[in-house]
Amino acid sequence: MIALVLALMAEAPTAAPPEPHRPNAISLQLFSLLAHGVTIQYERQVADHFGVATSIGHRWSGGSQFDTSETAFAVEPRYWFLKPGFARPFIGFRLEYGLTEVDSDGRRLGSAMTFGESLDVGVRATVLHRFEITPSMGNGFRHEIDPRGRLSMFTQWDVFRFGTTVGVVF
Amino acid sequence: MRWLALAAAFAVACAAALPVHTDVRYDERYGDDTALDVYEADGVGPHPAVMLIHGGAWIGGDKSEYTDAAKRLAKSGYVAATINYRLAPKGEYPKLVQDCLCALSYLRANAKVYHLDPDRVAVMGYSAGGHLASLIGVAWDDPMHQPDCEWGPTGAPRAVISGAGASDLRGQDNFITHELFGKGPDEIPDAYAHASPITHVGPGKPPYLLVGGDADWFVGQDQADNMRDALVKAGNDAKVYRVAGGGHITQTGIDGQLIGGESDLTAESWIVIIDFLDRNTGPRK
């Protein structure tokens, strides 16, 4: 992914015809579907090379004996290296927050608040000037806090994070 | 009130480091292969304890895999011990099971040193470690599993947490099981059966929490389901917690991205595990 981003950065952007100005994108995080959830992302370009992506997601987990719900929000300022075109690499700094709650047999077992920050790189490919697919990967940290104080704070290093969004630009 | 709890959590996290005993050999004969690290809890105790058994397909891995989890448990009021055990083929079955029981026996014999309550020691493991935790939970008293180390035999763990641990090895014919047993299942079917936790299930076993991902392609979900069903049928307490989207070494992050990790160390699993420990190993100080 990093090599692809560097290669695209090195490529001259003048070969392709100019892309229509479409500053917005709404997309779906594909991997969220594999985890019994859905994460939707909205992104707006705020300057020539800058955009801000925000997302909201929810997933259900636990299996048949537990009832777990997880709601998350994220915001990611992005720097886009090239002008709009077929493929456009970016680097972003993602901040996220999630609340996880677990119940079983009608009893609340506990909850966890998760804060995360990561540095992500990715490439957006735009198809037919309307549809986008954006694979990305990153590296970051997550911090878990038990609001009840039963567990001490826990920080984990995410050695790799991998995501792919698909959506529309408008 | 919630913010007070949060502030307390931050304060605990930032507090001075708790005592740690590293590379303690519970069986001198095998050197670092049979060493453990103990992370003490704050206060005089006696505290409940958790013995953590790492994974690695019985042929790899190290106690350091559970270092972060042990530190979190210790800061939360549990004495936590991460153990090494002899790996296959050097530690082929049943040697690695004997090592785990020797480590458990060592911890109990040295309860005063580590300020733990010997009657409130749970075991937890992931993958191969999940299988070993599960096996010693139901077959700690099996003659073949008895350790011959200086600490001698020990009793059942107070509770068992098995993450993605196999419960039935019968008929599993692959290079890993060949390493573990030295021979294939057709040659020594009795050994494969004896190493399968599900064949030892009966009444009077400790409570079980079986954790795994629903996208774990290495250890099938039926391994946990069948073990739970067998335990419950015999009158024991057992539950399965299934992490949605959880693989054997990959999980889904809170924003839907794919991340590395074990299903027993996700935020949701921690909630279930600490609740399970609190209910089954008694109060923390």
Interface residues (C-beta under 8 A of the other chain):
Chain A: Q29 F31 S32 L34 A35 H36 G37 V38 T39 S55 G57 R59 W60 S61 G62 G63 S64 Q65 F66 T68 E70 A72 A74 R94 E96 Y97 G98 T100 V102 S104 L109 G110 S111 A112 T114 G116 G138 R142 E144 I145 D146 P147 R148 G149 R150 L151 S152 M153 F154 Q156 D158 V159 F160 R161 F162 G163
Chain B: R2 A5 L6 A8 A9 F10 V12 A13 D68 R72 K75 S76 D214 A215 K239 V240 Y241 R242 V243 A244 G245 G246 T252 G253 I254 D255 G256 Q257 L258 I259 G260 G261 L265 A267 E268 W270 I271 V272 I274 D275 D278
